[in-house]
Amino acid sequence: MKFNDLDSWLRWQETLYPRSVELGLARPRQVYRRLPPLAEATTVISVAGTNGKGSTVAVLECLLTALGRSVASFTSPHLFRYNERIRFDGVPVSDRSLMEAFQRVEDARQGGGLTYFEFGALAALTLIAERAPDVAVLEVGMGGRLDAVNLIDADIAVITSVGLDHQAWLGPDRESIGREKAGILRAGRPLILGDRKPPDSVFARAEELGTPVLRLGRDFDFVAGNVHWCFNGKRRRLRGLPVNSLAGPLIGNASCALQALEQLDSSLLQSESAVATGLSGLTIPGRLQVIPGDPEWVIDLAHNPDGARELAKFLGRLPARGRTTAVFGMLADKDVGGVTAEMRGQVDQWIVAGLDGERGATAAEIAVQVASAGVCELEQAASVPEAVQMAQAAARPGDRIVAFGSFHLVAPVMERLGLYSTASEHAVNGPENSIKS
């Protein structure tokens, strides 16, 4: 084996390609053709979208496991450990399994160039082929048409939302971005569409391929309450589902997952109580996660204007008794001003934290953009732990602290709050870990 520990493998993969992002299927396809294909019996659900992919995958994974189907999932980036990216029945793969898969990809690579993300995606597909689960749920890393996940033909495609993000790679507007995301569609195979006002480009591609489209708000929908919610599917209706971890827009994402399951096999939704029991065990770390206490913490991976808008709505429905302080950090190539504008009305004081890494922004760089968006009460912290300390020191009874932005901010905040053990291996690292953040 080329390396005997996972960290060495990951550090080496960072050096394989001159750019962290290089969309295109030609290079990874050459390698994939030398690897074992997925079993024909494995149903593939591919999940694309600007926001909501991770929670949709989490619901699919949770319910399929609870309902007795074996399931593999591939997601990116990870919060704490690289192993989180590849799970079987909800359990991350071991270091040994990952390293063996990496070695198979390296043998098949034959000197060809692969990005960090592509190498990991191919390793995931290798492990899924080896274990042949009933269902493979694959999260698209960026866009769709040219993402490595699109090497696989999806039996069911899900597009959760189409918003403005990654414009340098996907195009300047929603029509361009929608066209890229619709690249995961296949002829005659259904699309579950979670965007209530999708761009025309998605429908144009679906019509071209003869892809049946089931759209949120038209073909399926939900009704949300404080404790329970109801799913109105194309054929099935489910009542009394627990809200649990599904705050705000996450219920819409869960509805997409349920509609995908109905398309897969409507008998999966036959027992309302079984679905409710499955959802009761759902956890989605870092997505509208409320940590009770005084002060109360709210943690969310909102890193684009659409995500920030949903976070602001969520906070507006649950106002704090006191002041709200933001602990905020984003990458240098993100729309900091747009995110700030969406959140400004829900935040009294901002503490911006500098982020490390190739695409990280310093606190001073972030502060300039936050101030330009009209924020006056603003402080800077050189690091995320320092920002957390400053927010805690300033908090008074009844106050709330909202930590949001990049994965590179949320993960260390959660570690600082004791929500994840720093003893766990392979904390956030690597250039690709910032692709979605």
C-alpha positions as CSV (number, residue, x, y, z in Angstrom):
1,M,0.0,0.0,0.0
2,K,1.3,3.4,-0.9
3,F,0.7,4.9,2.6
4,N,-0.1,3.3,5.9
5,D,-2.2,6.0,7.4
6,L,-5.2,8.0,6.2
7,D,-3.7,11.4,6.8
8,S,-0.8,10.7,4.6
9,W,-3.1,9.6,1.8
10,L,-5.2,12.8,2.1
11,R,-2.2,15.1,2.2
12,W,-0.8,13.3,-0.9
13,Q,-4.1,13.6,-2.8
14,E,-3.9,17.4,-2.2
15,T,-0.8,17.5,-4.4
16,L,-2.0,15.5,-7.3
17,Y,-3.6,18.2,-9.3
18,P,-2.7,21.9,-9.7
19,R,-6.2,23.2,-9.0
20,S,-8.6,22.2,-6.2
21,V,-11.6,22.4,-8.6
22,E,-11.5,21.3,-12.3
23,L,-14.9,20.4,-13.6
24,G,-15.0,17.7,-16.3
25,L,-15.7,14.0,-16.7
26,A,-12.9,13.0,-19.1
27,R,-10.2,12.4,-16.6
28,P,-12.2,10.7,-13.9
29,R,-14.1,8.6,-16.5
30,Q,-10.8,7.1,-17.8
31,V,-10.0,5.9,-14.2
32,Y,-13.5,4.8,-13.5
33,R,-13.5,2.5,-16.5
34,R,-10.7,0.5,-14.9
35,L,-12.7,0.1,-11.6
36,P,-15.5,-2.3,-10.8
37,P,-18.9,-0.9,-11.9
38,L,-21.8,-0.5,-9.5
39,A,-24.1,-3.6,-9.3
40,E,-27.1,-3.4,-11.5
41,A,-29.3,-4.2,-8.5
42,T,-28.1,-1.0,-6.7
43,T,-30.6,1.9,-7.2
44,V,-28.8,5.2,-7.5
45,I,-30.3,8.5,-6.2
46,S,-28.3,11.5,-7.1
47,V,-28.9,14.7,-5.2
48,A,-27.9,18.1,-6.6
49,G,-28.8,21.7,-5.6
50,T,-27.4,24.9,-4.3
51,N,-28.7,24.3,-0.8
52,G,-30.3,21.4,0.9
53,K,-28.3,18.5,-0.5
54,G,-26.8,17.3,2.8
55,S,-30.1,17.3,4.7
56,T,-31.9,15.5,1.8
57,V,-29.2,12.8,1.8
58,A,-29.4,12.5,5.6
59,V,-33.2,11.9,5.5
60,L,-32.9,9.4,2.7
61,E,-30.1,7.5,4.5
62,C,-32.0,7.6,7.8
63,L,-35.3,6.4,6.4
64,L,-33.9,3.7,4.1
65,T,-32.0,2.2,7.0
66,A,-35.0,2.4,9.3
67,L,-37.2,0.8,6.7
68,G,-34.9,-2.1,6.2
69,R,-33.0,-1.3,3.0
70,S,-29.2,-1.3,2.8
71,V,-27.9,2.1,1.8
72,A,-24.6,3.7,0.9
73,S,-24.2,7.5,0.9
74,F,-21.5,9.7,-0.5
75,T,-21.4,13.3,0.6
76,S,-18.9,16.2,0.7
77,P,-17.4,18.1,2.4
78,H,-17.2,16.7,5.9
79,L,-17.5,18.5,9.2
80,F,-14.9,16.6,11.3
81,R,-13.6,13.4,9.8
82,Y,-13.0,12.5,6.1
83,N,-14.7,9.1,6.9
84,E,-18.0,10.9,7.2
85,R,-18.1,11.3,3.4
86,I,-18.7,7.6,2.8
87,R,-21.3,5.8,5.0
88,F,-23.0,2.4,4.9
89,D,-26.3,2.3,6.7
90,G,-25.3,5.5,8.4
91,V,-21.9,4.3,9.7
92,P,-18.8,6.0,8.3
93,V,-16.3,3.7,6.7
94,S,-13.1,2.8,8.6
95,D,-9.7,4.1,7.8
96,R,-8.6,0.7,6.6
97,S,-11.5,0.5,4.1
98,L,-10.8,4.0,2.8
99,M,-7.1,3.3,2.4
100,E,-7.8,0.1,0.5
101,A,-10.2,2.0,-1.8
102,F,-7.6,4.7,-2.3
103,Q,-5.1,2.1,-3.3
104,R,-7.4,0.7,-5.9
105,V,-8.0,4.1,-7.4
106,E,-4.3,4.8,-7.4
107,D,-3.7,1.5,-9.3
108,A,-6.4,2.4,-11.8
109,R,-5.2,6.0,-12.2
110,Q,-2.1,5.0,-14.1
111,G,-0.5,8.4,-13.6
112,G,-3.6,10.4,-14.8
113,G,-4.6,13.6,-13.0
114,L,-7.4,13.7,-10.5
115,T,-8.5,16.4,-8.1
116,Y,-8.9,15.8,-4.4
117,F,-12.6,15.5,-4.8
118,E,-12.4,13.2,-7.8
119,F,-10.1,10.8,-6.1
120,G,-12.5,10.6,-3.1
121,A,-15.5,10.2,-5.3
122,L,-13.9,7.3,-7.2
123,A,-12.9,5.7,-3.9
124,A,-16.6,6.0,-2.8
125,L,-17.8,4.4,-6.0
126,T,-15.3,1.6,-5.5
127,L,-16.5,0.8,-2.0
128,I,-20.2,1.0,-3.1
129,A,-19.5,-1.4,-6.0
130,E,-17.8,-3.8,-3.6
131,R,-20.6,-3.8,-1.0
132,A,-23.6,-3.6,-3.4
133,P,-26.2,-2.0,-1.2
134,D,-29.8,-1.8,-2.2
135,V,-29.6,2.0,-2.7
136,A,-26.7,4.4,-3.3
137,V,-27.4,8.1,-2.4
138,L,-24.8,10.3,-4.1
139,E,-24.5,14.0,-3.3
140,V,-23.2,16.1,-6.2
141,G,-20.2,18.2,-5.2
142,M,-20.7,21.1,-7.5
143,G,-23.2,21.8,-10.3
144,G,-24.0,18.5,-11.8
145,R,-23.2,18.1,-15.5
146,L,-19.4,18.0,-15.1
147,D,-19.2,16.8,-11.5
148,A,-17.5,13.4,-10.9
149,V,-20.7,12.0,-9.4
150,N,-22.3,12.3,-12.8
151,L,-20.2,9.4,-14.0
152,I,-23.1,7.4,-12.6
153,D,-26.5,7.3,-14.2
154,A,-29.1,8.3,-11.6
155,D,-32.2,6.2,-11.4
156,I,-33.8,9.1,-9.5
157,A,-32.5,12.6,-9.7
158,V,-33.2,15.2,-7.0
159,I,-32.5,18.9,-7.4
160,T,-33.2,20.6,-4.1
161,S,-32.8,24.2,-5.1
162,V,-31.2,26.5,-7.7
163,G,-29.5,29.6,-6.3
164,L,-26.5,31.8,-6.9
165,D,-23.3,30.1,-5.8
166,H,-20.1,29.0,-7.5
167,Q,-20.8,31.4,-10.4
168,A,-17.2,31.3,-11.5
169,W,-17.7,27.7,-12.5
170,L,-21.4,27.3,-13.1
171,G,-22.4,30.6,-14.8
172,P,-23.7,34.0,-13.8
173,D,-27.4,33.5,-13.3
174,R,-30.0,30.9,-12.2
175,E,-30.7,29.8,-15.8
176,S,-27.0,28.9,-16.3
177,I,-26.8,27.2,-12.9
178,G,-30.0,25.3,-13.4
179,R,-28.7,24.0,-16.8
180,E,-25.6,22.7,-15.0
181,K,-27.6,21.0,-12.2
182,A,-30.0,19.5,-14.8
183,G,-27.0,17.6,-16.2
184,I,-27.7,14.8,-13.7
185,L,-31.0,14.0,-15.4
186,R,-31.4,10.8,-17.5
187,A,-33.9,10.0,-20.2
188,G,-37.2,8.7,-18.8
189,R,-36.0,8.6,-15.2
190,P,-37.8,10.9,-12.7
191,L,-36.6,14.2,-11.3
192,I,-37.7,15.3,-7.9
193,L,-37.6,19.1,-7.9
194,G,-37.6,21.0,-4.6
195,D,-37.4,24.5,-6.0
196,R,-40.9,26.1,-6.1
197,K,-39.7,28.6,-8.7
198,P,-37.1,26.8,-10.7
199,P,-35.4,28.3,-13.8
200,D,-36.8,27.3,-17.2
201,S,-33.5,25.6,-18.1
202,V,-34.3,22.7,-15.8
203,F,-37.6,22.1,-17.5
204,A,-36.0,22.5,-20.9
205,R,-33.6,19.8,-20.2
206,A,-36.2,17.5,-18.7
207,E,-38.4,18.0,-21.8
208,E,-35.5,17.3,-24.1
209,L,-34.9,13.9,-22.3
210,G,-38.5,13.0,-21.6
211,T,-37.8,13.1,-17.9
212,P,-40.9,13.1,-15.7
213,V,-40.7,16.0,-13.2
214,L,-42.3,15.9,-9.8
215,R,-42.2,19.5,-8.4
216,L,-42.6,20.7,-4.8
217,G,-45.8,22.8,-4.6
218,R,-47.3,21.2,-7.6
219,D,-47.0,17.4,-7.4
220,F,-46.1,17.0,-3.8
221,D,-45.9,19.4,-0.8
222,F,-46.0,19.6,3.0
223,V,-47.8,21.3,5.9
224,A,-45.5,22.2,8.8
225,G,-46.5,22.7,12.5
226,N,-44.5,23.3,15.6
227,V,-44.3,19.7,16.7
228,H,-45.5,17.7,13.7
229,W,-45.7,18.0,9.9
230,C,-47.6,16.4,7.1
231,F,-46.3,15.1,3.7
232,N,-48.7,15.2,0.8
233,G,-47.0,13.0,-1.9
234,K,-48.0,12.2,-5.4
235,R,-49.6,9.0,-4.2
236,R,-49.1,8.8,-0.4
237,R,-50.0,11.1,2.5
238,L,-48.3,10.9,5.8
239,R,-49.5,12.7,8.9
240,G,-48.0,13.3,12.3
241,L,-44.3,13.2,11.2
242,P,-42.0,14.6,13.9
243,V,-40.3,17.9,13.3
244,N,-37.4,16.8,15.4
245,S,-34.2,18.1,13.6
246,L,-36.2,19.4,10.6
247,A,-36.4,23.1,11.3
248,G,-37.4,25.6,8.7
249,P,-36.5,24.7,5.1
250,L,-35.3,21.3,6.1
251,I,-38.8,20.0,6.0
252,G,-38.9,20.9,2.3
253,N,-35.8,18.9,1.8
254,A,-37.3,16.0,3.8
255,S,-40.3,16.2,1.5
256,C,-38.0,15.8,-1.5
257,A,-36.5,12.7,0.1
258,L,-39.9,11.2,0.8
259,Q,-41.1,11.8,-2.7
260,A,-37.9,10.1,-4.0
261,L,-38.7,7.1,-1.8
262,E,-42.2,7.0,-3.1
263,Q,-40.8,6.9,-6.6
264,L,-38.4,4.2,-5.6
265,D,-41.0,2.0,-4.0
266,S,-44.3,3.4,-2.7
267,S,-44.6,0.5,-0.2
268,L,-41.7,2.1,1.7
269,L,-44.2,4.8,2.8
270,Q,-47.1,2.4,3.6
271,S,-46.6,2.6,7.3
272,E,-46.9,6.1,8.6
273,S,-45.7,5.0,12.1
274,A,-42.6,3.4,10.6
275,V,-41.7,6.6,8.7
276,A,-42.3,8.7,11.8
277,T,-40.2,6.4,13.9
278,G,-37.4,6.6,11.3
279,L,-37.5,10.4,11.3
280,S,-37.4,10.5,15.1
281,G,-33.8,9.2,15.0
282,L,-32.7,11.8,12.5
283,T,-29.8,14.2,13.4
284,I,-28.4,16.8,11.0
285,P,-25.4,18.5,12.6
286,G,-24.7,22.1,11.7
287,R,-28.1,22.6,9.9
288,L,-30.3,25.0,11.9
289,Q,-29.0,23.3,15.0
290,V,-30.3,24.9,18.2
291,I,-28.1,24.4,21.4
292,P,-30.3,25.3,24.4
293,G,-28.7,27.2,27.2
294,D,-28.1,30.7,28.4
295,P,-26.9,32.0,26.0
296,E,-28.7,29.8,23.4
297,W,-26.6,28.9,20.4
298,V,-27.9,28.4,16.8
299,I,-25.4,26.9,14.3
300,D,-26.0,26.8,10.6
301,L,-23.9,26.2,7.4
302,A,-25.5,29.2,5.6
303,H,-22.8,30.3,3.2
304,N,-24.7,31.9,0.3
305,P,-27.5,34.5,0.2
306,D,-30.3,31.9,-0.2
307,G,-29.1,29.9,2.8
308,A,-28.8,33.1,4.9
309,R,-32.3,34.1,3.9
310,E,-33.7,30.9,5.3
311,L,-31.6,31.2,8.4
312,A,-33.0,34.7,8.9
313,K,-36.5,33.5,8.6
314,F,-35.9,30.8,11.1
315,L,-34.5,33.2,13.6
316,G,-37.3,35.6,13.0
317,R,-39.8,32.9,14.0
318,L,-38.0,32.3,17.2
319,P,-36.9,35.7,18.5
320,A,-34.4,35.9,21.4
321,R,-35.3,37.6,24.7
322,G,-32.0,39.6,24.5
323,R,-29.4,40.5,21.9
324,T,-28.3,38.3,19.1
325,T,-24.6,38.1,18.3
326,A,-23.3,36.6,15.1
327,V,-20.1,34.6,14.9
328,F,-19.4,34.7,11.2
329,G,-16.8,33.6,8.7
330,M,-16.7,32.8,5.0
331,L,-14.3,32.0,2.3
332,A,-12.7,34.7,0.2
333,D,-14.5,33.8,-3.0
334,K,-18.0,33.9,-1.5
335,D,-20.7,36.6,-1.5
336,V,-20.1,37.9,2.0
337,G,-22.0,41.1,1.3
338,G,-25.0,39.3,0.1
339,V,-25.1,36.9,3.1
340,T,-24.7,39.9,5.5
341,A,-27.5,41.8,3.8
342,E,-29.9,38.8,4.4
343,M,-28.9,38.4,8.0
344,R,-28.5,42.0,9.1
345,G,-32.0,42.5,10.4
346,Q,-31.6,39.5,12.8
347,V,-28.2,40.3,14.3
348,D,-27.4,43.1,16.8
349,Q,-23.6,42.5,17.0
350,W,-21.2,40.8,14.6
351,I,-17.9,39.1,15.4
352,V,-16.1,38.0,12.2
353,A,-13.5,35.4,12.4
354,G,-10.6,34.8,10.0
355,L,-10.4,31.4,8.3
356,D,-7.3,29.4,7.4
357,G,-6.7,27.6,4.2
358,E,-6.1,28.4,0.5
359,R,-9.4,30.1,0.1
360,G,-9.8,31.5,3.6
361,A,-10.4,35.2,4.2
362,T,-8.9,37.2,7.1
363,A,-11.1,38.8,9.7
364,A,-10.1,42.2,8.2
365,E,-11.2,41.2,4.7
366,I,-14.5,39.9,5.9
367,A,-15.1,42.9,8.1
368,V,-14.7,45.3,5.1
369,Q,-17.5,43.5,3.3
370,V,-19.8,43.2,6.3
371,A,-19.4,46.9,7.1
372,S,-20.1,47.8,3.4
373,A,-23.4,45.9,3.8
374,G,-24.5,48.4,6.5
375,V,-23.3,46.8,9.7
376,C,-22.0,49.2,12.4
377,E,-21.5,47.1,15.5
378,L,-18.7,44.9,14.4
379,E,-15.6,43.2,16.0
380,Q,-12.8,41.1,14.5
381,A,-11.3,37.9,15.8
382,A,-8.1,36.4,14.4
383,S,-9.5,32.8,14.7
384,V,-12.7,31.0,15.3
385,P,-11.9,29.9,18.9
386,E,-11.2,33.6,19.7
387,A,-14.5,34.6,18.1
388,V,-16.4,32.1,20.3
389,Q,-14.6,33.3,23.4
390,M,-15.5,36.9,22.6
391,A,-19.1,36.1,22.0
392,Q,-19.4,34.1,25.2
393,A,-17.7,36.8,27.2
394,A,-20.1,39.5,25.9
395,A,-23.3,37.4,26.3
396,R,-25.9,38.2,29.0
397,P,-28.9,36.2,30.2
398,G,-31.4,35.9,27.4
399,D,-28.9,36.5,24.6
400,R,-28.4,34.3,21.6
401,I,-25.3,33.5,19.6
402,V,-25.7,32.5,16.0
403,A,-22.6,30.9,14.4
404,F,-22.9,30.5,10.6
405,G,-21.0,30.5,7.4
406,S,-18.3,28.2,6.1
407,F,-17.7,24.6,7.2
408,H,-14.4,25.9,8.3
409,L,-16.2,28.1,10.9
410,V,-19.0,25.7,12.0
411,A,-16.7,22.7,12.7
412,P,-14.4,24.5,15.1
413,V,-17.4,26.2,16.8
414,M,-18.9,22.8,17.4
415,E,-15.6,21.5,18.8
416,R,-15.3,24.5,21.0
417,L,-18.8,24.0,22.4
418,G,-18.0,20.3,23.1
419,L,-20.4,19.0,20.5
420,Y,-17.7,16.9,18.9
421,S,-14.6,15.4,20.5
422,T,-11.3,16.8,19.2
423,A,-9.8,13.4,19.9
424,S,-11.6,12.1,16.8
425,E,-9.3,11.7,13.9
426,H,-9.0,13.6,10.6
427,A,-10.5,17.0,11.5
428,V,-11.5,19.3,8.7
429,N,-8.7,19.7,6.2
430,G,-7.9,19.6,2.5
431,P,-8.7,22.0,-0.3
432,E,-11.8,20.2,-1.4
433,N,-13.3,20.4,2.0
434,S,-14.1,24.0,1.2
435,I,-15.8,23.4,-2.2
436,K,-19.4,23.9,-0.9
437,S,-18.5,26.1,2.1
